[in-house]
Amino acid sequence: MNASEGLAFVVLAGGLGTRMGPAGPPKVLQPLLGRPMLHYVLDAALALKPQKLVVVIGKTQQEALLQALKPYGQRLQTALQSRPLGTAHALRTALRTLGDFAGPLVAINGDTPLITPKGLRKLLRLHHRHGNALSLASFMTARPAAYGRILRRDGVVVGIREASELGKNPALQGPQEVNGGLYVFEPEALRLLGLIRANPKRKEYYLTDILELCHHRGLKAEAYALPEEELKGVNTLAELQEAEALLRDRLLRSYKGVRFLEPSGVFIHHGVKIGPGSIIYPNVYLEGRTVLGKGCIIYPNVRIIDSTLKDGAVVKDCSLIEGSWVGSQAQVGPFAHLRPGSRLRRGCRVGNFVEVKNTSMGEGSKALHLSYLGDAVLGKGVNIGAGTITCNYDGLRKYRTVIEDGAFIGSDSQLVAPVKVGKGAYVAAGSTINKDVPPGGLGISRCRQRNIPGWTKKRRRRS
């Protein structure tokens, strides 16, 4: 039998996550590598192509969770747990959404973002091979902390003891086999959910009690160890950081032919693409839908967000690129800022303390120092001198500057838009240009210089 044939998944995402602190999003929506923790669990489940996928959400977090689930569209359903009455109650809520579904069901906590399709398939294979009514994933850990401990008698699983009920039992301290929050149910085990009683202290229905019920009724139940790295849950900010570090390591290992000079110093979002032959220096942030081509070099202290860099592009130290497109062999930085809508064609160079916003630069054009180019279109081979500004905003509206192929803009020039500098034209240094410059012409706008002989000596005498 195919492990995913007639399979349902239930993701339990209705917990309050109080140990994460009062601020910020719900626990399962805490970001890991730029995306909600819950999305990792959903992607792992969907990789098995289940017949049904249900996400249990809580009433207090309903709006935020529904918004976060929108990208999945019709691939899943939601079930609303009106009150936070525990994991068993949450699963019963999901069963109402599943209706008369009769196949095996996988239940998993929404705060286990490290789970992989490989781990899920392994548990399902063991479950089917041994003919269990209930299977769960466990792992061995030297830091059992808040995890429920697996109880065995003569090697057979007989129950789970919640951490809150351990007391000072020395047998349940130290390295332990603990519950990974991942279960596979056959219908006969699911029918026992209604027999679970509320915990007398917390008044919640614990899904872990199902194991003891199976044991007493002679239903075959077993726990199978998966790697700890697959099943670590996230309940605290410290655990969130640990999970993010593990996910980042997985992600960095997935890039083929890319050299990370200090992997622990790279901050990268899930979904970022990097071509082979690229070199990434430390303290680099690659975020959102960023794509780097082959042979790119990204130097230290660079942040790139939702941008595309083509083959051989170089970004030098301390630069920020947002929502931009950088052509092959182009160079950006150091200390440069590309704002959204910027497009640099092949071989462009944008240098020290240059800001570019919603501007297209043609092939081979350059602006190397201390300039602002906003709402402009530059042709090929344009030279922008130091201190040049396109004055694009009059306080009410923004206007466009056009600089055609081969034009030369002298240092400390202001181009007052809307204005055009024609092909091959020159703008003299220190000019304020508010009229079009014809192709091949010279635009100059300066006050006449006047020298006063002996002025310095006279000033000294007066002082």
C-alpha positions in Angstrom: 0.0 0.0 0.0 1.2 3.5 -0.8 1.9 5.3 2.6 -0.1 8.3 1.5 -3.0 6.4 -0.1 -6.3 7.4 1.6 -4.3 9.4 4.2 -5.4 12.4 6.2 -3.3 14.9 8.1 -4.4 17.0 11.1 -2.1 19.8 12.2 -2.8 21.0 15.7 -2.2 24.8 15.6 -4.7 26.1 18.2 -2.4 26.3 21.2 -1.9 29.7 22.9 1.9 29.4 23.1 2.1 31.4 26.4 5.8 30.6 26.9 6.7 32.6 23.8 5.7 35.8 25.7 2.7 38.1 25.3 4.1 40.1 22.3 4.3 39.1 18.7 2.3 36.7 16.5 0.8 33.4 17.7 3.5 30.8 18.4 2.9 28.8 15.2 3.3 32.0 13.1 6.6 33.0 14.6 8.9 33.5 11.7 11.7 31.1 10.9 14.0 32.1 8.0 11.4 34.6 6.9 8.3 32.4 6.9 5.8 31.2 9.6 6.8 28.1 11.6 3.5 26.5 10.6 4.3 26.6 6.9 7.2 24.1 7.4 4.8 21.6 8.9 2.2 22.1 6.2 4.8 21.7 3.4 6.1 18.5 4.9 2.6 17.1 5.1 1.6 18.2 1.6 4.7 16.5 0.2 3.0 13.2 1.0 0.0 14.2 -1.1 -2.6 13.4 1.6 -6.3 13.0 0.6 -7.2 15.5 3.3 -5.4 18.1 5.4 -7.1 19.9 8.3 -5.5 22.6 10.4 -7.0 23.1 13.9 -7.0 26.8 14.9 -8.0 28.6 18.1 -10.6 31.3 18.4 -8.4 34.0 19.9 -5.9 33.6 17.0 -8.4 32.9 14.3 -7.9 35.9 12.1 -4.1 35.8 12.0 -4.0 32.1 11.3 -6.6 32.3 8.5 -4.5 35.0 6.9 -1.4 33.0 7.2 -3.1 30.0 5.6 -4.3 31.9 2.5 -1.4 30.9 0.3 -2.4 27.2 0.6 -5.9 27.9 -0.8 -8.0 24.8 -1.3 -5.3 22.4 -0.4 -6.4 22.4 3.2 -9.4 22.9 5.5 -9.6 24.5 8.9 -11.4 23.5 12.0 -12.1 26.0 14.8 -11.4 24.9 18.4 -13.7 27.2 20.2 -12.0 26.8 23.6 -8.4 25.7 24.3 -9.3 22.4 26.0 -6.2 20.4 25.0 -4.8 18.3 22.2 -7.4 15.5 22.4 -10.2 18.0 22.2 -8.5 19.7 19.2 -8.3 16.3 17.3 -11.9 15.6 18.0 -12.7 19.0 16.5 -10.8 18.1 13.4 -12.7 14.8 13.1 -15.9 16.7 12.7 -14.4 18.4 9.7 -13.2 15.1 8.2 -16.7 13.7 8.4 -16.8 10.0 7.4 -13.2 9.7 6.4 -12.1 6.2 7.3 -8.4 6.0 6.3 -5.3 6.3 8.5 -4.8 9.7 10.1 -1.6 11.5 11.0 -1.8 14.1 13.8 1.2 16.5 14.3 1.8 19.6 16.4 2.1 22.8 14.4 5.1 23.8 16.4 7.4 21.1 15.0 9.0 22.9 12.0 12.0 20.6 11.7 9.9 17.6 10.6 10.7 16.4 7.0 8.8 14.3 4.5 11.4 11.7 4.9 10.7 11.4 8.6 6.9 11.2 8.0 7.3 8.5 5.4 9.5 6.5 7.8 7.0 6.6 10.6 4.2 5.6 8.2 6.2 2.7 6.8 6.8 1.4 10.3 3.2 1.9 11.2 1.9 -0.2 8.3 4.7 -2.8 8.5 3.8 -3.7 12.1 0.1 -3.4 11.7 -0.4 -0.9 14.6 -3.6 0.7 15.6 -1.5 3.7 16.9 2.1 4.7 16.2 3.9 7.7 17.5 7.3 9.2 16.9 9.7 9.6 19.9 13.2 10.7 20.2 16.0 10.4 22.7 17.3 13.6 24.4 19.6 14.6 27.2 17.3 17.7 27.7 13.8 16.3 28.1 12.6 19.6 29.7 8.9 19.9 29.1 8.5 16.9 26.8 6.2 14.0 27.9 8.2 10.9 28.8 7.6 7.6 27.0 6.8 4.8 29.5 7.7 1.2 28.6 7.1 -2.1 30.3 9.2 -5.0 29.0 10.0 -2.9 26.0 6.4 -2.2 25.1 5.0 1.3 25.2 2.3 1.6 27.9 1.8 5.3 28.3 3.2 8.9 28.3 3.8 10.8 31.5 3.5 14.6 31.0 6.4 16.7 32.3 4.0 18.6 34.6 3.2 15.4 36.4 6.7 14.0 36.9 7.3 15.4 40.4 10.8 14.3 41.6 10.7 10.8 40.1 14.5 10.1 39.5 13.6 7.4 36.9 12.2 10.1 34.6 15.0 12.6 34.9 18.2 12.7 32.8 18.4 11.4 29.2 15.0 10.1 28.2 12.8 8.9 25.4 10.2 11.6 24.9 7.1 12.2 22.9 7.7 13.9 19.5 4.1 15.1 19.1 3.6 13.0 15.9 1.0 10.2 15.7 -0.5 7.8 13.2 -4.0 6.6 14.0 -6.1 3.8 12.6 -9.9 4.2 13.0 -10.1 1.8 16.0 -7.6 4.0 17.9 -9.4 7.2 17.0 -12.7 5.8 18.4 -11.0 5.9 21.9 -10.7 9.7 21.8 -14.1 10.0 23.4 -12.9 8.0 26.4 -10.2 10.5 27.4 -11.0 12.3 30.6 -10.0 15.8 31.5 -6.8 16.3 33.4 -7.9 17.1 37.0 -5.4 19.9 37.4 -5.6 21.7 34.1 -9.0 20.6 33.0 -7.7 19.8 29.5 -7.9 16.6 27.4 -4.5 15.2 26.7 -4.0 13.3 23.5 -1.1 11.5 25.2 -3.7 9.5 27.3 -4.7 7.6 24.1 -1.6 5.4 24.4 -2.7 4.0 27.8 -6.2 3.4 26.6 -4.9 1.4 23.6 -2.7 -0.6 25.9 -5.6 -1.5 28.2 -7.9 -2.5 25.3 -5.3 -4.7 23.6 -4.8 -2.4 20.6 -1.3 -2.5 19.2 0.5 0.7 19.9 4.2 1.5 19.5 6.7 4.4 19.6 9.5 4.6 17.0 12.5 6.8 17.5 13.3 9.5 14.9 16.3 11.8 15.0 15.9 14.5 17.6 16.6 17.1 14.9 13.3 16.1 13.2 11.0 16.4 16.2 12.2 19.2 18.4 9.3 21.4 19.3 9.3 25.2 19.7 7.9 26.5 23.0 10.3 29.3 23.9 12.3 32.0 22.2 15.5 30.0 22.9 14.0 27.0 21.2 12.9 29.2 18.3 16.5 30.3 17.8 17.7 26.7 17.9 15.2 25.6 15.3 16.1 28.5 13.0 19.8 27.6 13.3 19.1 24.0 12.3 16.9 25.1 9.4 19.5 27.5 8.2 22.2 24.7 8.3 19.9 22.5 6.2 19.3 25.3 3.7 22.9 26.2 3.3 23.8 22.6 2.7 21.2 22.4 -0.1 23.1 25.0 -2.2 25.4 23.2 -4.6 28.7 24.9 -5.6 28.2 27.9 -3.4 30.9 29.0 -0.9 29.8 30.5 2.4 32.9 31.8 4.0 31.3 31.7 7.5 28.0 29.8 7.4 27.0 30.8 10.9 27.2 34.4 9.9 24.8 34.2 6.9 21.2 35.1 7.5 19.0 33.7 4.7 15.4 33.2 4.0 13.7 30.0 2.9 13.2 30.2 -0.9 16.3 32.3 -1.7 18.1 30.9 -4.8 21.9 31.1 -5.3 23.7 30.0 -8.4 26.9 27.8 -8.3 30.2 29.6 -8.1 28.9 32.3 -5.9 30.8 33.5 -2.8 28.9 34.8 0.2 30.9 36.6 2.9 29.9 36.8 6.6 27.1 39.0 7.9 25.1 38.9 4.7 21.3 39.0 4.8 19.5 37.4 1.8 15.7 37.8 2.2 12.3 37.3 0.6 12.3 36.2 -3.1 16.0 37.0 -3.7 17.7 35.2 -6.6 21.4 35.3 -7.2 22.9 34.0 -10.5 26.1 32.1 -11.1 29.4 33.5 -9.8 28.0 36.4 -7.8 30.1 37.8 -5.0 28.4 39.3 -1.9 30.8 41.1 0.5 30.3 41.6 4.2 27.4 43.6 5.8 25.1 43.5 2.8 21.4 43.1 2.9 19.4 42.0 -0.3 15.6 41.9 -0.2 13.3 40.6 -3.0 15.9 41.3 -5.7 17.4 39.5 -8.6 21.2 39.6 -9.4 22.3 38.1 -12.6 25.5 36.1 -13.3 28.8 37.7 -12.1 27.2 40.6 -10.2 29.2 41.9 -7.3 27.8 43.7 -4.2 30.5 45.4 -2.1 30.5 46.1 1.6 27.7 47.8 3.5 25.2 48.0 0.7 21.4 47.6 0.8 19.4 46.4 -2.2 15.5 46.3 -2.1 13.1 45.1 -4.8 15.7 45.7 -7.6 17.2 44.0 -10.6 21.0 44.0 -11.2 22.4 42.8 -14.5 25.3 40.5 -15.1 28.8 41.8 -14.3 27.3 44.9 -12.6 28.8 46.2 -9.4 27.0 47.8 -6.4 28.7 49.5 -3.5 30.4 49.9 -1.2 27.8 51.9 0.9 25.2 52.0 -1.9 21.4 51.8 -1.7 19.2 50.5 -4.4 15.6 51.2 -3.6 12.6 49.4 -5.1 12.1 49.6 -8.8 15.8 50.0 -9.7 17.2 48.2 -12.7 20.9 48.1 -13.5 21.8 46.7 -16.9 24.9 44.6 -17.7 28.2 46.2 -16.5 26.6 49.1 -14.6 28.5 50.4 -11.6 26.9 52.1 -8.6 29.5 53.2 -6.0 30.1 54.9 -2.7 27.1 56.6 -1.1 25.0 56.5 -4.2 21.2 56.0 -3.8 19.1 54.8 -6.8 15.3 54.7 -6.7 12.9 53.6 -9.4 15.6 54.2 -12.0 16.8 52.2 -15.0 20.5 52.4 -15.9 21.6 51.3 -19.3 24.4 48.9 -20.0 27.8 50.2 -18.8 26.4 53.3 -17.1 28.0 54.4 -13.9 27.5 56.6 -10.8 30.4 56.1 -8.5 30.1 58.7 -5.7 27.7 60.6 -3.6 24.7 60.8 -6.0 20.9 60.4 -5.9 19.1 59.0 -9.0 15.4 58.9 -8.5 12.6 58.3 -11.1 15.2 58.4 -14.0 15.9 56.6 -17.2 19.6 56.4 -18.2 20.8 55.1 -21.5 24.0 53.2 -22.3 27.4 54.4 -21.2 26.1 57.4 -19.2 28.6 58.9 -16.7 27.1 60.5 -13.5 29.6 62.7 -11.7 30.0 63.0 -8.0 27.2 64.8 -6.1 24.7 64.7 -8.9 21.0 64.8 -8.0 17.9 64.2 -10.0 15.3 66.6 -8.4 12.3 64.4 -9.0 9.8 65.7 -6.4 8.1 69.2 -6.1 6.2 68.4 -2.9 3.1 67.2 -4.7 4.2 65.0 -7.7 7.2 63.1 -8.9 8.7 63.7 -12.3 11.1 61.8 -14.6 14.6 62.6 -15.7 15.8 61.1 -19.0 19.5 60.9 -19.8 20.3 59.4 -23.2 23.2 57.2 -24.4 26.7 58.5 -23.8 25.7 61.6 -21.9 28.2 63.0 -19.4 26.8 64.7 -16.2 29.5 66.8 -14.5 29.9 66.7 -10.7 27.6 68.6 -8.4 24.8 69.0 -10.9 21.1 69.2 -10.3 18.7 67.9 -12.9 15.3 69.4 -12.2 12.7 67.0 -13.6 10.9 66.7 -15.9 14.0 67.2 -18.1 16.0 65.4 -20.8 19.7 65.3 -21.5 20.2 64.2 -25.1 22.4 61.6 -26.6 26.1 62.4 -26.2 25.4 65.7 -24.4 27.4 67.2 -21.6 26.3 69.0 -18.4 28.9 71.2 -17.0 29.9 70.7 -13.3 28.0 72.7 -10.8 25.0 73.3 -13.1 21.3 73.4 -12.3 19.5 72.1 -15.4 15.8 72.8 -15.7 15.6 72.8 -19.5 16.3 70.0 -22.0 19.9 69.7 -23.3 19.9 68.8 -27.0 21.9 65.8 -28.3 25.6 66.6 -28.5 25.1 70.0 -26.7 26.5 71.4 -23.5 24.2 72.4 -20.7 25.7 75.0 -18.3 24.1 77.1 -15.6 26.5 79.0 -13.3 26.8 82.4 -11.8 29.7 84.5 -13.2 32.8 84.1 -10.9 34.3 87.3 -9.4 37.7 87.4 -7.6 38.5 90.1 -5.0 42.3 90.6 -4.7 43.7 91.0 -1.2 40.4 90.1 0.5 42.1 87.6 2.9 44.6 90.2 4.3 41.8 92.8 4.8 39.7 90.2 6.7 42.6 89.4 9.0 43.2 93.0 9.9 39.5 93.5 10.7 39.4 90.5 13.0 
